[in-house]
Amino acid sequence: MSDNLKQRMFKALTWTTIDRFGQQAVQLVIGLVLARLLLPEDYGLMGMIVIFIALSSVMVDGGFGQALIRKENATQTDFSTIFFLNLAISSFLYLILFFSAPLISHFYKQPQLVNISRVLFLSIIFYAIYFVQYVLLIKEVAFKSLAKINIASTIVSGGIGIFLAISGARVWALVAQQISYHIIRLISFFIIRKWKPVFVFSFTVIKELWTFSIHLLGTSVLNVIFNNIYFVLIGKFYPLKQTGYYTQANKLSDIVNYSFQQILQGGTFPLLVQIQDQEERYRRVYRKMMRTISIFLFPFLFTLIIVSRPIISILLTEKWTACILLFQLLCLANLFTPFYGLNISVLNARGESRKSLQLELIKKGLILLSVFACFLYGIVTMLIGFVIANYIAYGVSMLFIRKNLTYQLKQQLLDIFPSFIVSVLVSTIVFLLKGVVPSHAFLRLLLIQSTIAIAMYILIVYVFDYTLVQKVNSFVRNRLLKNTDHEDHNEKPSL
């Protein structure tokens, strides 16, 4: 790997990490405050309609985002065409959902969902308006600008949500938080990335990009349906409070899962595209990503599972203890999800979107099978089935990568096995600390477990990849402590 690519990849991963973890850290704090102010039923109402928002957002994207990133000489005509296409699709979807709100309300037997849905669905149109600017910043590897937009939008919208929750707005505090988030992003994107569409629309552009994007769209639709299938089932067949518990558990687990997936897929995809035809180099970069992410992911996730009870009991209060086991199972289910996501990203970067779709079909089939097998036995059993389905799906993805990159299963396992074993050892030690602290002393237990886990975590990073630590330290010294705004500006190519 050339020094230039190394530097760009490290910078991209660093700023994407700052973006995702910064955004998730802010969301965590805001979420904790809101969870203490609101009730599980409020989160349950939001969980019931999350699938409609997610599915509509995927339809707006349509896979054209990655197609534009992958196209080397994308023109103003390309971007303008996608802008107007997305605007038309989002407006059409909003009208359908607006008039379908009573049906959604009837399905869940929650009358208040009519007005909640109609307001919340406006976020679909806002997303379509700023989508092209979002793609442009990714294509230009301007992740510093993206970090500023995302973190600022999260802070301001969270503050609005908290203010309304204190005022007694209940579920509408969550609605306002979501809507204001997209409005602030829309304004920020047009300020930071000064792009305007030209009045041109080309069916040739759509046809050209569609060949690649259709498979991504299929993959994304499947992801949304199956990632939210438990919201629909629990919302339909279980009490509203149970839906709230699952919604909160899923929200907390996403802090880790979503962050790692976005860092890998968002920060690495445009860089992997540049070396897609260099077999040996591509494999070497991929293996480095596998080892690096395992060093951070495994210790953190295992420890989080162990300390989840004192964390939730202290931060969310005892009214949320029913979501602890659900949270632990979701974290366990997502143990290999970032690696699976990396495998999907690798296939897409090499133009193998059809194979990534095939892989997603296999995974969704496994999840559907687990739902059918476990539904009658309750929420916990369904999530255990979800854990098993995810693990099998990752194993299948390893077979795809073995064939595509000539990267043998033994090599894949050896790249992540050391950090996995050490992480199990760390989590076991942290778990055994429960025996020396009274069961009701949650704060003391959390402080002891966290201190030991962090100390061992830092030691693991130094032992397994000290060069990575040196790079992080160097970046902090040379980049974060200086004003580097001009660098992002210089990197932006004109259309």
N, C-alpha and C positions, 0 to 999 in steps of 0.2 A: 504494500500500500504506500503510495507516495506521501511525502510529508504534507503536501497541500491538502490531499483528500483526508488524511488523518486529522489535520487541524480543523478542516471544515466539518468533518463528522463529529469530532469531539465538541466543537462549538455548538453544532446543531443539537446534539444530545444534551449538552449542558443547559442550553436555554430552554429546550423542550422540557427538561427535568424541572427547571425553575418554574416554568409555566404550569406544568401539570401539578407538581407537588405544592407550589405556591397557591394555586387555585383550589386544590383539594384541601389544603390546610385552612384556608379562609372559609371554605364551605363547611369544613368540620366544625370550626368554632361557631359559625352562624347556625349550623344545623343543631348543635348542642343547645344553644340558647333557645332556638325555636322549639325544640323538643321538650324543653322544660316549661315553655309557655303554652304549648298546644297539647291536644289530646291525640291518642292513637287513631280515633275516628277521623280526625282532620287529615291525617296522612293516608288513611284508608281511602278516602274520597279521591285524593290525588292519584293514588296507585291504580284506581279503577280505570282512569282514562289515559294513563301514561303510554299505553300501547298505540293509541291513535296519534299522539304527538310524534312518537318515535317513527311510526310507519310513514307518516306524512313527510317527515324530514328526509327520510330515505328516498321517497319518491321524488322529492325536489332535487336531491343530489343526483339520483339516477345513475351513479357511477361515473358521471361526467367530470367530477372533481379530479379523480385520479387519472382519468383519461387526458385532461388538460395538463396536469402536472407531467405526465409521461411524454406528451407531445413536445418535441424539441423546439419547433419553430411555431408555436402558437401565436396567432395574430389577433388584432383587435376584432376582426370579424368572428373568430372563434369565441372569444369571451363575450362579445355582445349577443351573439346568437344564444348562448347558454343562459345569459342573463334574462332575456325576454322569454325564453322557453320556461325557465324556472318560475318567473313571475306569473305566467299563464297557468302553469300546473298548480302552483300554490293557491292562486285565486279560485281555481276550479275545485280543489280539494277543500278549501275553507267553506265554500258554498254547500258542498255535499255534507260536510260534518256539521255545519250550522243547522241544516234542516234535519239532520239525523240525531241531533242532541236528545230529543224526546225518546227516541228508540233506545239510545244508550242508557238513559235514565230508567226506562222501563225494564231493560234487561237486568240491571243491578238492583232495581226497586229502590232507587235513591232519587227522589224528585228534585233535590237541589242541584243535581248534576247538570241539569239543562243550562242554567245560567253560567255555572262554573265552566262548562265545556265551551260554550260559545265565546267566552272571553279568552280562555286559555288557548284556543285554537288560532287566535290571531298571531301567535308566535310563529306559525308556519309561514305566513307572508313576510314577516320581518326577516326570518332566516333566508328566504329566497332573495331578498333585496341585497343583503350583504354577502351572499355566498361567493360571488366572483372575487371580491376583494380578499376574502379568506383564502381562496385558492391561489391567488396571485402571491400573497405573502409566503405561503408554503412553497410555491414554485421557485420563489426568489430566495428561499432559505432565510427569510427574515424572521426568525423565531423570537428575537428579542422584542420586536414590535408586537407580535402575537401575544407574548407573555404580558406585556403592558396592558393590552386591550382586555385579555381574559381576566386577569387579576383585578383590574380596576372595575370591570363590569360586575364581577362577583362580589366585591366589597360594597359597592353602592346599592346593588339590588338586594343584597343581604340586609343592609341597614334599613332599607324600605320595608322589607318583610318583618324585621324585628319591631320596628316602630308600630306597624299595623297590628302585630300580635299583641304587643303591650296594650294597644288601644282596644283590644277585644274583638278583632276582626275574624278570629278563628281561621277557617280554611282559606278565606280570602287573602290572608297575609301570605300564604304560600302561592296563591295565584298571582298576586301583585309582584312577588319576588321573581317569578318566572318571566312574566311579561316585561318587567323593567330591565331584566338581564338582557333580553334580546334588543330592546330599544337602545340601551346604552351601547351595546356592541355595534349596532347599525350606525349610530352617530360616530363612534370611534373609528370604525373602518373607513368611513368616507373622509374623516379628517386625516388619518395617518397614511392611508393608501389612496391618494387622490386619483381615482380612476372613474371615468364616466363612460357609459355605453354609447355607442354610435347607433343611429337608427338603421340597422342592417340585420337581416335574418337570412341564414343560409341553410337550406335543407341538406346541402352537400356536407356541411360541417357536422350536422347531426348524424348523417349516415356514416361518415368517416369515424367519428368517435363512438358511435353506437356499437360497432363491432367489438370493441374492447369493453365498453361500459355495461353492456347488457348482462354479462356474466357477473360483474360486480353488483349490479342492481339485484339480480336474483339472489346472490349471496347475502346482501344486506337485508333484503326483505325477509329471508329465512331467519337471519340473526334476530331481527326485531320481533318477529312472531314468536320464536322459541325462547328468546330472552325474557319475554313478557307473558308467556303462556301461564306462568304461575300466578301473576297478578289477576288474570282473567278468571282462572279456576277458583282461586281463593276468594276473590271478590264476589263471585257468583254463588258459591256453595258454602261459604263460611261467614260468620258474623263480621260486621264492619271493623270491629276492634282487631280481629285476627288479621284482616287485610292490612290494617295499620301497623301491626307488629312486623309483618313480613316486609312491608314497604320500608320501614325504618331499618330493618336488618339488611335489606338489599342496598339501601342507600349508603349505609356504613361500609359494607363490603366493597362497594364500587369505588370508594376512596382509594383503595389499593389497586383493585383490578383494572379500573378504567385508566388510572394514572399510568401504570406500567404498559398497558396496551397502546395508549396514545403516544407515549414516549417512543415506543418501538416503531409503530406504524406511521405516525406523523413525522417523527424526526429522522427516520432512516429511509423511508420509501424514496424520496426524491434523490437521495445519494446512492441508493442501491441501483436505481435506474441508470445512473451514469456508468456503472461497471457491469451491467447485465450480461455483456458478451465476453467478459473476462473470467473464464471458468474458475481457475485456481484462485485468483484474487477474490472473487465473489465468495467462494467457500471459506477462505481465510477470514474475511470480514464477518461472515455469518457466524463462524465458530467463536470469534472474539465477542460478538454480541451475546451469544448463548452463555458463555462463561461469566461475562460481566453482569448480566441481569440476574443470573442465579446467585451470585455473591450477595446481591442486595435483597432479592425477592424472598428467598427461602428463610433466612433468619428472621426477617421482619414479619412475614406472614405466620410462621409457626409461633413466634412470640405473641403476636396479636391474638391468635386463637387462645393461647393459654391465659392471657391477662384480660380477656374480654369481660369476664364477670365483674371484677372490681372497676374496670373502666366504665361500663354501662351503668352499674349501680351508683357510682359516684357522679358521673357527668350527666346522665339522663334521668336519674332518680329511680326509685324502686318501681314506678309505674311501667317501666320499660323492661323489666327483668324477663318477661315472657319472650322477648326477641333474642335473648342471648344465645340459645342453642341454634336458632335459625341463622344467626350471624356466623356462628362457628362453622356450621355446615356449608354455608355459602363461601366462606373463606377457603375451606378445605376443597370445595368443588373447583375453585378458581386457582388452585395451586399451580397448575401447568397451563392455564389459559394464556398468559403472556407469551409463552413459548409457542403455543398453538397459533396465536395471532401473528407472531414473527414468521412462522412457516407460511401462513397465508400471504403476508406481505412480500416474502421472498418470491413466491410463485407469481404474484401479480406484477412485481417489478421486472420479472423476466418475460412478461407477456402471457403467462400461463393462467389467465383468469378463468378459463374453462375448467382447469384442474382444481383451482381453489373452490369453484362452485361445486364440483363433484365431492370434494372433501367436506364442504358444508352440508351437502345433502346427506352424506353418511352420518355426520354428527347430529343433525336434526332428527334423522331416523332413529338414532340411539336414544335421544332425549324423549321422543314421542313414545318409544317402546317402554322407557322407564316410567313415563306418566301413566300409561295404560296399566302397567304392572303394579304400580304403587298407589294410585289415586285413592282407592278404597280404604287405605290404611292410615291416612292422615297426612298432614303437612310435613312432619319430620321424616316420615318414610319416603315421601315424594322427593325430598331434598337429598336423602341418601341415594336414591336412584339417580338423581342428577349428578352427584359426585361420581358415581361409577360410569355413567355415560360420558362425562367429560374426560375421564382418564382414558377410556378406550379410544375416544376420538383423537386424543393427543398421540396415542400409540399409532393410529392409522396415519396421522399427519407425518410422523417420523418415517413411515414407509414411502410416502410421496417424496419427501426430501431426499431420502436415500437414493431414489431413482433419478431425481432431477439434478442433484448436485454430486452424485456419486459419493455420498457421505454416509458411511456404513452405520448401522444401528449401534454397534459397539462404540464407535467414536462419539456418537451423539450422547450416549449414556455417560461415557467417561468425562465428557465436557461439563456435565452438570452434577454428576454423582458426588464428588467430594464436598461441594458446598451443601448438598442435600443432607448427607450423613452428619456433617458437623452441625447443621441447623437442627436436626433431630436431637442431637446431644444437648445443644443449648436449650432447646425448649423443654427437654426432660428435666434438666437442672432447674430451670425456672419454675416448672410445675411442682417439683418436690419442695420448693420453698414454701408452698402452702402449708406444709406440715409444721412449720416453726412459727406461724403467725395465726392468731385466733381467727376463726372463720368470719366473724363479724367486723374485723378491723380492715375494711376494704382499702382505706387510704394507705395505711402502713404496708399492707401486702403489695399494693400497686407500686409504691415507691421502691420497695426492696426488689421486686421482680423486674421493674423497669431499669433500675440501676445496674443490676447484674447482667440483664440482657443487652443493654447498650454497650457495657464494657466488653462483653464477649463478642458482640457484633463488630465493634471497631477492631478488635484483635483479629477477627476472621478476615476482614477486608485487607489488613496489613499482611497477613500470612499468605492469603491466596493471590492477591494482585496488588503488590505494593506500587507498581508502576502506575496503576490507575489512581492511587492516592496522590502520587507526585503530580500527575496531570491536573487533578482537581485543585490541589494547592497552588499550582502554577497559574491556572486559570483565574482563581480567586485573586491572586496577587496582581496579575497583569491586566485583567479585564474588569472584574467587578469593582475594583477600587479606583478605576479611572473612568472618565467619561468617554464612552465609545459610540455615542449616538451616530457619529458621522460614518462609522463603518457600515451600519445597516443601510444608510443612504447610498453609499458608494457601491454596495453589492446589487442594487436593484437595476436590472437591465430595462431599457425602455421597450415598449411594445412596437 
